[in-house]
Amino acid sequence: MRTTVSVIKADVGSVAGHHRPHQEMLNYAARKLREAEETGLLGSGYVTHCGDDIILVMTHNKGENNPEIHGLAWSIFKEVTEKVSRKLKLYGAGQDLLSDAFSGNVRGLGPGVAELEFNERGSDPIVVFAADKTEPGAWNIPLYRIFASPDNTAGLVIDPKLHDGFKFEVLDLIESQVVTLKTPEEMYDLIGLIGTPGRYAISKIYRAVDDEPAAAASTTRLSLIAGRYVGKDDPVLVIRCQAGFPAVGEVLSAFAVPPLVSGWMRGSHRGPLMPVSFRKGQNVVSFFDGPPRVMAMGWQVSNGRLVGVEGIEPADLFEDPFWEYARQKAAELAVYLRTMGEFEPARLSHEEMEYTTLPQILEKLKPRFRPVEEKQVTEK
């Protein structure tokens, strides 16, 4: 059976600043997905949030970039904004909806999208990751570890099905171009690009031996669409696991040492990507509007539907007590970085700050700059 998993997210308003959506927003979105299931448009739909972003996880048989599926997500975000967020005067109501010109696809309009279409196997486990207060390039290190590093993924060495490696589609976020690189042969070229996560982000991964889709990440850069800072991108990611792909445990282990990512407060700082449990309510931010965090939802895909631990409820893959270690490390890194205040590298580089509100502050200093007067040196 051919099934598509579509994960579409947007920040359309939240309570107490950037904390979390109002429950009425989530209830409204869940009701609309249930209606779409009843009409047969969706096989299944699930609504959750990571920080202040609403996340729609949907299965269907219409393929990627389908106008009906994208139209459903767009209408949900628009209606939630108008009927709930603005009515309750929530913070940032509709902030990720950067245009009214929907023409069949939400890509380029603000919401983040990650989609995978595949033929279901005998058993098809997937993990859906959602991050808050960071950018699409935040997935670069974890995806490299999962699909290219034998230090993280033992299957790359000892599983014959993984031994031929993977193909990475890398998107140039500035020039809107994409290149495909194969590992392990082109590993150094891959690192050369994705080591600059503000410009190059992994968008898709395929198994090299047969081009079977393995992972898909959202790559929306809100500031590049709007031309100014309007909120951080807060990306989502879908990964297929087991039986020819990395095991779930190998996928999760890539987050054990929190990478430093861009985003955090006002989208202008670097911070550790903290793995959090959504069942324990850790998928909301507080300290300096952060630190950046990631949650992991585990499902089986069965006959075009999501199967969780109870009905459609996903497994909370960062709930294990082990992840307290990673959370503690992330907290220590976060506090340490804040001791640097507004100095790089705790604050983003000048190039990245061009899309924040800082240029408005610097503009008033322009008239006060003057040429450097060089003193003449004469021989005696």
Secondary structure, DSSP 4 states (H G I P E B T S, - for coil): -EEEEEEEEE---BBTTTTB--HHHHHHHHHHHHHHHHTTS-SEEEEEEETTEEEEEEEESS-TT-HHHHHHHHHHHHHHIIIIITTTT-BTTTTT---S--SS--TTSS-EEEEEEEE--SS-EEEEEEEESB-GGGGHHHHHHHHH-TTT-THHHH-TTTTT-EEEEEEETTTTEEEEEEETTTHHHHHHHHTSTTTEEEEEEEETTT--EEEEE----HHHHHSS--S----EEEEE-SSSS--HHHHHHTTSSPPEEEESGGG-EEEE-EE--TTTT-SS--BTTB--EEEEEEEEEETTEEE-SBTTBPEETT-STTHHHHHHHHHHHHHHHHTTTTSTTTBPPHHHHTTSSHHHHHHTTGGG-----PPPP---
